[in-house]
Amino acid sequence: MEDNRMEQNTSGDECQCRHKHRDPKEEKDLLNRLNRIEGQVRGIKAMVQEERYCTDILVQVSAIQSALNGFCKVLLSNHIRTCVVEDIKNGKEDEAIAELCETIKKMM
């Protein structure tokens, strides 16, 4: 799997801009999940505008949170299988593990 992550330094600032080439199946799955979530958010917006009952809206918010958690699980799993494995193969195991641990901390 090709990994096109790269570090860039823009205008003297320390900035890491990394990119990853995803295979079409992975990209389609992620985009489908995001499109469903986007539709759910629009649905909640309509519920608020229609003055729907609070509990009904909260149930839908919970569904969105669950969908986002599912998206994160898939993305994290793909990240470990591709980016982290590639970094370890390239001798960057310490950096890969540190980055993964930091990412998981931010997610919790």
N, CA, C and O atoms as a GROMACS GRO file, in nm:
protein
  432
    1MET      N    1   0.084  -0.118   0.000
    1MET     CA    2   0.000   0.000   0.000
    1MET      C    3   0.089   0.124   0.000
    1MET      O    4   0.179   0.136   0.082
    2GLU      N    5   0.062   0.212  -0.091
    2GLU     CA    6   0.142   0.335  -0.103
    2GLU      C    7   0.098   0.434   0.002
    2GLU      O    8  -0.021   0.456   0.022
    3ASP      N    9   0.195   0.495   0.069
    3ASP     CA   10   0.167   0.593   0.173
    3ASP      C   11   0.239   0.721   0.134
    3ASP      O   12   0.362   0.726   0.135
    4ASN      N   13   0.163   0.824   0.101
    4ASN     CA   14   0.222   0.949   0.053
    4ASN      C   15   0.224   1.055   0.160
    4ASN      O   16   0.206   1.173   0.131
    5ARG      N   17   0.247   1.015   0.286
    5ARG     CA   18   0.257   1.116   0.390
    5ARG      C   19   0.388   1.191   0.372
    5ARG      O   20   0.490   1.132   0.336
    6MET      N   21   0.384   1.320   0.398
    6MET     CA   22   0.506   1.399   0.387
    6MET      C   23   0.502   1.513   0.486
    6MET      O   24   0.395   1.559   0.527
    7GLU      N   25   0.618   1.558   0.524
    7GLU     CA   26   0.627   1.672   0.613
    7GLU      C   27   0.664   1.794   0.530
    7GLU      O   28   0.749   1.787   0.441
    8GLN      N   29   0.598   1.905   0.558
    8GLN     CA   30   0.626   2.030   0.489
    8GLN      C   31   0.653   2.138   0.591
    8GLN      O   32   0.595   2.139   0.700
    9ASN      N   33   0.740   2.228   0.556
    9ASN     CA   34   0.766   2.344   0.639
    9ASN      C   35   0.716   2.464   0.562
    9ASN      O   36   0.770   2.496   0.456
   10THR      N   37   0.613   2.532   0.613
   10THR     CA   38   0.554   2.644   0.542
   10THR      C   39   0.589   2.774   0.612
   10THR      O   40   0.569   2.789   0.732
   11SER      N   41   0.640   2.865   0.537
   11SER     CA   42   0.676   3.000   0.582
   11SER      C   43   0.750   3.002   0.715
   11SER      O   44   0.722   3.084   0.802
   12GLY      N   45   0.845   2.910   0.731
   12GLY     CA   46   0.930   2.910   0.849
   12GLY      C   47   0.868   2.849   0.972
   12GLY      O   48   0.939   2.820   1.068
   13ASP      N   49   0.737   2.827   0.973
   13ASP     CA   50   0.670   2.767   1.088
   13ASP      C   51   0.689   2.616   1.086
   13ASP      O   52   0.704   2.556   0.979
   14GLU      N   53   0.688   2.557   1.203
   14GLU     CA   54   0.700   2.412   1.214
   14GLU      C   55   0.561   2.352   1.194
   14GLU      O   56   0.480   2.351   1.287
   15CYS      N   57   0.532   2.303   1.075
   15CYS     CA   58   0.401   2.250   1.042
   15CYS      C   59   0.418   2.117   0.971
   15CYS      O   60   0.495   2.106   0.876
   16GLN      N   61   0.345   2.017   1.018
   16GLN     CA   62   0.348   1.888   0.951
   16GLN      C   63   0.220   1.870   0.871
   16GLN      O   64   0.112   1.856   0.927
   17CYS      N   65   0.234   1.871   0.739
   17CYS     CA   66   0.120   1.847   0.651
   17CYS      C   67   0.143   1.712   0.587
   17CYS      O   68   0.231   1.695   0.503
   18ARG      N   69   0.065   1.615   0.629
   18ARG     CA   70   0.086   1.480   0.583
   18ARG      C   71  -0.032   1.436   0.498
   18ARG      O   72  -0.146   1.478   0.520
   19HIS      N   73  -0.004   1.353   0.401
   19HIS     CA   74  -0.106   1.304   0.310
   19HIS      C   75  -0.098   1.153   0.302
   19HIS      O   76   0.008   1.094   0.322
   20LYS      N   77  -0.212   1.091   0.274
   20LYS     CA   78  -0.215   0.946   0.259
   20LYS      C   79  -0.301   0.911   0.140
   20LYS      O   80  -0.416   0.955   0.129
   21HIS      N   81  -0.246   0.832   0.051
   21HIS     CA   82  -0.323   0.780  -0.062
   21HIS      C   83  -0.405   0.661  -0.012
   21HIS      O   84  -0.350   0.565   0.041
   22ARG      N   85  -0.536   0.668  -0.030
   22ARG     CA   86  -0.625   0.559   0.011
   22ARG      C   87  -0.669   0.482  -0.112
   22ARG      O   88  -0.691   0.540  -0.219
   23ASP      N   89  -0.682   0.351  -0.096
   23ASP     CA   90  -0.734   0.275  -0.210
   23ASP      C   91  -0.882   0.312  -0.228
   23ASP      O   92  -0.946   0.356  -0.133
   24PRO      N   93  -0.934   0.295  -0.348
   24PRO     CA   94  -1.071   0.340  -0.378
   24PRO      C   95  -1.177   0.279  -0.286
   24PRO      O   96  -1.273   0.347  -0.251
   25LYS      N   97  -1.162   0.153  -0.247
   25LYS     CA   98  -1.260   0.088  -0.160
   25LYS      C   99  -1.263   0.155  -0.023
   25LYS      O  100  -1.371   0.182   0.031
   26GLU      N  101  -1.145   0.182   0.034
   26GLU     CA  102  -1.138   0.248   0.165
   26GLU      C  103  -1.198   0.388   0.157
   26GLU      O  104  -1.278   0.427   0.243
   27GLU      N  105  -1.161   0.463   0.055
   27GLU     CA  106  -1.213   0.599   0.039
   27GLU      C  107  -1.365   0.598   0.024
   27GLU      O  108  -1.434   0.679   0.086
   28LYS      N  109  -1.418   0.507  -0.057
   28LYS     CA  110  -1.563   0.500  -0.078
   28LYS      C  111  -1.634   0.468   0.054
   28LYS      O  112  -1.736   0.529   0.085
   29ASP      N  113  -1.580   0.374   0.131
   29ASP     CA  114  -1.641   0.338   0.259
   29ASP      C  115  -1.644   0.457   0.354
   29ASP      O  116  -1.747   0.486   0.414
   30LEU      N  117  -1.531   0.527   0.367
   30LEU     CA  118  -1.524   0.643   0.457
   30LEU      C  119  -1.619   0.753   0.413
   30LEU      O  120  -1.689   0.812   0.495
   31LEU      N  121  -1.621   0.781   0.283
   31LEU     CA  122  -1.710   0.887   0.232
   31LEU      C  123  -1.857   0.849   0.249
   31LEU      O  124  -1.939   0.935   0.281
   32ASN      N  125  -1.892   0.722   0.228
   32ASN     CA  126  -2.030   0.679   0.250
   32ASN      C  127  -2.071   0.700   0.395
   32ASN      O  128  -2.181   0.748   0.422
   33ARG      N  129  -1.982   0.664   0.487
   33ARG     CA  130  -2.011   0.684   0.629
   33ARG      C  131  -2.032   0.833   0.660
   33ARG      O  132  -2.126   0.870   0.730
   34LEU      N  133  -1.943   0.917   0.607
   34LEU     CA  134  -1.956   1.061   0.631
   34LEU      C  135  -2.082   1.119   0.569
   34LEU      O  136  -2.145   1.207   0.628
   35ASN      N  137  -2.119   1.070   0.452
   35ASN     CA  138  -2.242   1.118   0.388
   35ASN      C  139  -2.365   1.083   0.472
   35ASN      O  140  -2.457   1.164   0.484
   36ARG      N  141  -2.366   0.962   0.529
   36ARG     CA  142  -2.478   0.923   0.615
   36ARG      C  143  -2.483   1.012   0.739
   36ARG      O  144  -2.591   1.057   0.780
   37ILE      N  145  -2.367   1.038   0.798
   37ILE     CA  146  -2.361   1.123   0.917
   37ILE      C  147  -2.408   1.265   0.883
   37ILE      O  148  -2.483   1.326   0.959
   38GLU      N  149  -2.363   1.314   0.770
   38GLU     CA  150  -2.405   1.448   0.726
   38GLU      C  151  -2.558   1.454   0.711
   38GLU      O  152  -2.620   1.554   0.749
   39GLY      N  153  -2.617   1.350   0.656
   39GLY     CA  154  -2.762   1.345   0.642
   39GLY      C  155  -2.831   1.342   0.777
   39GLY      O  156  -2.935   1.406   0.796
   40GLN      N  157  -2.773   1.269   0.872
   40GLN     CA  158  -2.830   1.265   1.007
   40GLN      C  159  -2.825   1.403   1.072
   40GLN      O  160  -2.920   1.443   1.139
   41VAL      N  161  -2.715   1.475   1.053
   41VAL     CA  162  -2.702   1.610   1.111
   41VAL      C  163  -2.807   1.703   1.049
   41VAL      O  164  -2.869   1.782   1.121
   42ARG      N  165  -2.826   1.694   0.919
   42ARG     CA  166  -2.930   1.776   0.854
   42ARG      C  167  -3.068   1.741   0.909
   42ARG      O  168  -3.153   1.828   0.927
   43GLY      N  169  -3.088   1.612   0.936
   43GLY     CA  170  -3.216   1.569   0.994
   43GLY      C  171  -3.239   1.629   1.131
   43GLY      O  172  -3.350   1.671   1.162
   44ILE      N  173  -3.135   1.635   1.212
   44ILE     CA  174  -3.148   1.696   1.345
   44ILE      C  175  -3.174   1.845   1.332
   44ILE      O  176  -3.254   1.901   1.408
   45LYS      N  177  -3.109   1.910   1.239
   45LYS     CA  178  -3.134   2.053   1.217
   45LYS      C  179  -3.282   2.075   1.184
   45LYS      O  180  -3.344   2.168   1.236
   46ALA      N  181  -3.336   1.991   1.099
   46ALA     CA  182  -3.479   2.002   1.064
   46ALA      C  183  -3.566   1.977   1.186
   46ALA      O  184  -3.668   2.044   1.204
   47MET      N  185  -3.528   1.881   1.269
   47MET     CA  186  -3.605   1.852   1.390
   47MET      C  187  -3.609   1.974   1.482
   47MET      O  188  -3.714   2.004   1.541
   48VAL      N  189  -3.497   2.044   1.496
   48VAL     CA  190  -3.493   2.164   1.580
   48VAL      C  191  -3.584   2.271   1.520
   48VAL      O  192  -3.660   2.336   1.592
   49GLN      N  193  -3.574   2.290   1.388
   49GLN     CA  194  -3.657   2.391   1.322
   49GLN      C  195  -3.805   2.357   1.332
   49GLN      O  196  -3.890   2.446   1.334
   50GLU      N  197  -3.837   2.228   1.337
   50GLU     CA  198  -3.976   2.183   1.348
   50GLU      C  199  -4.024   2.177   1.493
   50GLU      O  200  -4.136   2.135   1.522
   51GLU      N  201  -3.938   2.221   1.584
   51GLU     CA  202  -3.968   2.224   1.727
   51GLU      C  203  -4.007   2.086   1.780
   51GLU      O  204  -4.102   2.072   1.858
   52ARG      N  205  -3.932   1.985   1.737
   52ARG     CA  206  -3.957   1.848   1.782
   52ARG      C  207  -3.917   1.834   1.928
   52ARG      O  208  -3.840   1.914   1.981
   53TYR      N  209  -3.969   1.734   1.991
   53TYR     CA  210  -3.948   1.707   2.132
   53TYR      C  211  -3.800   1.677   2.160
   53TYR      O  212  -3.735   1.607   2.083
   54CYS      N  213  -3.750   1.731   2.271
   54CYS     CA  214  -3.607   1.722   2.306
   54CYS      C  215  -3.555   1.578   2.304
   54CYS      O  216  -3.448   1.551   2.250
   55THR      N  217  -3.629   1.487   2.364
   55THR     CA  218  -3.584   1.349   2.373
   55THR      C  219  -3.566   1.287   2.235
   55THR      O  220  -3.471   1.211   2.213
   56ASP      N  221  -3.655   1.318   2.143
   56ASP     CA  222  -3.644   1.266   2.007
   56ASP      C  223  -3.515   1.314   1.941
   56ASP      O  224  -3.447   1.238   1.872
   57ILE      N  225  -3.482   1.440   1.964
   57ILE     CA  226  -3.359   1.497   1.908
   57ILE      C  227  -3.237   1.433   1.974
   57ILE      O  228  -3.140   1.398   1.906
   58LEU      N  229  -3.242   1.417   2.105
   58LEU     CA  230  -3.128   1.356   2.176
   58LEU      C  231  -3.101   1.214   2.130
   58LEU      O  232  -2.985   1.173   2.122
   59VAL      N  233  -3.205   1.139   2.099
   59VAL     CA  234  -3.186   1.003   2.047
   59VAL      C  235  -3.112   1.007   1.913
   59VAL      O  236  -3.025   0.925   1.887
   60GLN      N  237  -3.147   1.103   1.830
   60GLN     CA  238  -3.079   1.116   1.701
   60GLN      C  239  -2.935   1.163   1.717
   60GLN      O  240  -2.847   1.119   1.643
   61VAL      N  241  -2.910   1.251   1.813
   61VAL     CA  242  -2.772   1.294   1.843
   61VAL      C  243  -2.689   1.174   1.887
   61VAL      O  244  -2.574   1.159   1.846
   62SER      N  245  -2.747   1.089   1.968
   62SER     CA  246  -2.678   0.968   2.013
   62SER      C  247  -2.644   0.878   1.894
   62SER      O  248  -2.537   0.818   1.890
   63ALA      N  249  -2.735   0.869   1.798
   63ALA     CA  250  -2.709   0.788   1.678
   63ALA      C  251  -2.593   0.845   1.598
   63ALA      O  252  -2.512   0.770   1.544
   64ILE      N  253  -2.584   0.978   1.591
   64ILE     CA  254  -2.472   1.042   1.520
   64ILE      C  255  -2.340   1.015   1.593
   64ILE      O  256  -2.239   0.985   1.529
   65GLN      N  257  -2.343   1.025   1.725
   65GLN     CA  258  -2.221   0.997   1.801
   65GLN      C  259  -2.175   0.854   1.778
   65GLN      O  260  -2.055   0.829   1.764
   66SER      N  261  -2.268   0.762   1.773
   66SER     CA  262  -2.235   0.622   1.747
   66SER      C  263  -2.177   0.605   1.606
   66SER      O  264  -2.080   0.532   1.586
   67ALA      N  265  -2.237   0.673   1.510
   67ALA     CA  266  -2.187   0.666   1.373
   67ALA      C  267  -2.046   0.725   1.361
   67ALA      O  268  -1.962   0.671   1.290
   68LEU      N  269  -2.022   0.836   1.431
   68LEU     CA  270  -1.887   0.895   1.431
   68LEU      C  271  -1.786   0.803   1.497
   68LEU      O  272  -1.673   0.791   1.451
   69ASN      N  273  -1.826   0.738   1.606
   69ASN     CA  274  -1.737   0.641   1.670
   69ASN      C  275  -1.704   0.527   1.575
   69ASN      O  276  -1.589   0.483   1.569
   70GLY      N  277  -1.802   0.480   1.501
   70GLY     CA  278  -1.778   0.375   1.402
   70GLY      C  279  -1.682   0.422   1.294
   70GLY      O  280  -1.593   0.348   1.254
   71PHE      N  281  -1.701   0.545   1.247
   71PHE     CA  282  -1.610   0.603   1.148
   71PHE      C  283  -1.467   0.606   1.202
   71PHE      O  284  -1.373   0.568   1.133
   72CYS      N  285  -1.453   0.652   1.327
   72CYS     CA  286  -1.319   0.661   1.389
   72CYS      C  287  -1.255   0.523   1.402
   72CYS      O  288  -1.135   0.508   1.378
   73LYS      N  289  -1.333   0.423   1.439
   73LYS     CA  290  -1.278   0.287   1.453
   73LYS      C  291  -1.226   0.236   1.320
   73LYS      O  292  -1.117   0.178   1.314
   74VAL      N  293  -1.302   0.257   1.213
   74VAL     CA  294  -1.259   0.213   1.080
   74VAL      C  295  -1.134   0.288   1.038
   74VAL      O  296  -1.038   0.227   0.990
   75LEU      N  297  -1.134   0.420   1.056
   75LEU     CA  298  -1.019   0.501   1.015
   75LEU      C  299  -0.894   0.465   1.095
   75LEU      O  300  -0.785   0.454   1.039
   76LEU      N  301  -0.909   0.447   1.226
   76LEU     CA  302  -0.796   0.410   1.310
   76LEU      C  303  -0.742   0.273   1.271
   76LEU      O  304  -0.620   0.254   1.262
   77SER      N  305  -0.829   0.179   1.248
   77SER     CA  306  -0.787   0.045   1.206
   77SER      C  307  -0.710   0.051   1.074
   77SER      O  308  -0.605  -0.012   1.060
   78ASN      N  309  -0.762   0.127   0.978
   78ASN     CA  310  -0.693   0.144   0.849
   78ASN      C  311  -0.558   0.211   0.869
   78ASN      O  312  -0.459   0.174   0.805
   79HIS      N  313  -0.553   0.310   0.958
   79HIS     CA  314  -0.429   0.382   0.986
   79HIS      C  315  -0.322   0.286   1.040
   79HIS      O  316  -0.207   0.289   0.997
   80ILE      N  317  -0.362   0.202   1.136
   80ILE     CA  318  -0.268   0.107   1.195
   80ILE      C  319  -0.219   0.009   1.090
   80ILE      O  320  -0.099  -0.020   1.082
   81ARG      N  321  -0.311  -0.043   1.008
   81ARG     CA  322  -0.274  -0.144   0.907
   81ARG      C  323  -0.187  -0.087   0.795
   81ARG      O  324  -0.112  -0.162   0.732
   82THR      N  325  -0.195   0.043   0.771
   82THR     CA  326  -0.119   0.101   0.659
   82THR      C  327  -0.006   0.191   0.709
   82THR      O  328   0.112   0.154   0.699
   83CYS      N  329  -0.039   0.305   0.761
   83CYS     CA  330   0.060   0.406   0.799
   83CYS      C  331   0.155   0.356   0.907
   83CYS      O  332   0.277   0.368   0.894
   84VAL      N  333   0.099   0.301   1.015
   84VAL     CA  334   0.183   0.257   1.127
   84VAL      C  335   0.272   0.142   1.084
   84VAL      O  336   0.392   0.141   1.114
   85VAL      N  337   0.215   0.044   1.014
   85VAL     CA  338   0.294  -0.070   0.966
   85VAL      C  339   0.404  -0.023   0.873
   85VAL      O  340   0.518  -0.070   0.882
   86GLU      N  341   0.373   0.069   0.784
   86GLU     CA  342   0.473   0.121   0.690
   86GLU      C  343   0.586   0.192   0.762
   86GLU      O  344   0.703   0.173   0.730
   87ASP      N  345   0.552   0.274   0.862
   87ASP     CA  346   0.655   0.343   0.939
   87ASP      C  347   0.744   0.242   1.012
   87ASP      O  348   0.866   0.259   1.017
   88ILE      N  349   0.684   0.139   1.068
   88ILE     CA  350   0.763   0.038   1.139
   88ILE      C  351   0.855  -0.034   1.041
   88ILE      O  352   0.972  -0.057   1.072
   89LYS      N  353   0.805  -0.069   0.923
   89LYS     CA  354   0.889  -0.134   0.820
   89LYS      C  355   1.004  -0.044   0.779
   89LYS      O  356   1.111  -0.093   0.742
   90ASN      N  357   0.984   0.087   0.785
   90ASN     CA  358   1.087   0.184   0.745
   90ASN      C  359   1.177   0.224   0.862
   90ASN      O  360   1.254   0.320   0.851
   91GLY      N  361   1.168   0.151   0.973
   91GLY     CA  362   1.257   0.176   1.086
   91GLY      C  363   1.216   0.292   1.175
   91GLY      O  364   1.297   0.340   1.254
   92LYS      N  365   1.093   0.338   1.163
   92LYS     CA  366   1.046   0.451   1.243
   92LYS      C  367   0.949   0.404   1.350
   92LYS      O  368   0.848   0.470   1.375
   93GLU      N  369   0.979   0.290   1.413
   93GLU     CA  370   0.884   0.233   1.508
   93GLU      C  371   0.857   0.322   1.628
   93GLU      O  372   0.743   0.332   1.673
   94ASP      N  373   0.961   0.387   1.681
   94ASP     CA  374   0.940   0.473   1.798
   94ASP      C  375   0.848   0.590   1.766
   94ASP      O  376   0.757   0.621   1.843
   95GLU      N  377   0.870   0.654   1.651
   95GLU     CA  378   0.786   0.767   1.611
   95GLU      C  379   0.644   0.720   1.584
   95GLU      O  380   0.548   0.787   1.623
   96ALA      N  381   0.629   0.606   1.517
   96ALA     CA  382   0.497   0.555   1.483
   96ALA      C  383   0.418   0.522   1.608
   96ALA      O  384   0.300   0.555   1.617
   97ILE      N  385   0.481   0.459   1.704
   97ILE     CA  386   0.412   0.422   1.827
   97ILE      C  387   0.377   0.546   1.908
   97ILE      O  388   0.268   0.554   1.964
   98ALA      N  389   0.469   0.641   1.915
   98ALA     CA  390   0.442   0.765   1.989
   98ALA      C  391   0.323   0.840   1.927
   98ALA      O  392   0.235   0.888   1.999
   99GLU      N  393   0.322   0.849   1.795
   99GLU     CA  394   0.213   0.918   1.726
   99GLU      C  395   0.080   0.845   1.749
   99GLU      O  396  -0.022   0.908   1.774
  100LEU      N  397   0.082   0.713   1.741
  100LEU     CA  398  -0.039   0.634   1.762
  100LEU      C  399  -0.092   0.652   1.904
  100LEU      O  400  -0.212   0.670   1.924
  101CYS      N  401  -0.004   0.647   2.002
  101CYS     CA  402  -0.045   0.666   2.141
  101CYS      C  403  -0.104   0.805   2.162
  101CYS      O  404  -0.205   0.820   2.231
  102GLU      N  405  -0.044   0.905   2.104
  102GLU     CA  406  -0.094   1.042   2.116
  102GLU      C  407  -0.231   1.055   2.049
  102GLU      O  408  -0.320   1.121   2.102
  103THR      N  409  -0.247   0.993   1.935
  103THR     CA  410  -0.376   0.996   1.864
  103THR      C  411  -0.484   0.930   1.948
  103THR      O  412  -0.594   0.984   1.960
  104ILE      N  413  -0.454   0.815   2.007
  104ILE     CA  414  -0.552   0.746   2.089
  104ILE      C  415  -0.587   0.828   2.212
  104ILE      O  416  -0.704   0.831   2.253
  105LYS      N  417  -0.488   0.895   2.272
  105LYS     CA  418  -0.517   0.983   2.387
  105LYS      C  419  -0.616   1.093   2.347
  105LYS      O  420  -0.708   1.124   2.422
  106LYS      N  421  -0.595   1.151   2.230
  106LYS     CA  422  -0.683   1.261   2.185
  106LYS      C  423  -0.824   1.211   2.157
  106LYS      O  424  -0.921   1.285   2.170
  107MET      N  425  -0.835   1.085   2.118
  107MET     CA  426  -0.966   1.029   2.086
  107MET      C  427  -1.046   0.993   2.211
  107MET      O  428  -1.168   0.984   2.206
  108MET      N  429  -0.977   0.974   2.325
  108MET     CA  430  -1.046   0.928   2.447
  108MET      C  431  -1.093   1.047   2.530
  108MET      O  432  -1.153   1.028   2.636
   0.00000   0.00000   0.00000
